[in-house]
Amino acid sequence: MLGLTSIHEAMADMADGHVDHDELVAGVFTEVKVPGKNGGTGEH
């Protein structure tokens, strides 16, 4: 039974890694709005 437990734990760790990676990639492609740049609210 210990073998199945370790497989379950490994699968849970792998799933957590995928979620973390997806959030990292989403952050790379999320536009951060900075006032005054790229049409922001700053003076030109």
N, C-alpha and C positions, 0 to 999 in steps of 0.2 A: 504494500500500500504506500510505502514511502516514495516509490518511484512515481506514482501518479501525483502525489503531493508536490514533488519537486517540479514536475512538468507543469502543473497548474500555476505554481509560483513563477516559473519562467515565462509562461504565456502572459501572466498579469504584468510582469516587468516589461515585456516586449510591447504590450498594448500601451503602457504608460509612456514608453519611449516614442511611440508613434504620435501620441497626443502632443507631447512636448515638441517634437519635430514639426508637426503641423502648425502649432502656434508660432514657432520660430519663423517658419516660411511665411505665414500670414503677416507677421510683423515686418518682414522684408518688403512685402508688396503693399503695405498700408501707407498711404500718403499722410505725412505729418504736416499739419498746417502751421506755418510760422508767420506771425504778423510781420508785414513789411516785405515779404518775399513772395514771388510768384503770384502776384495779384492779391496779396493779403490786405490788411487794413492800414498798413503803414504809409508814410509819406513817400511820394515818388520824386 
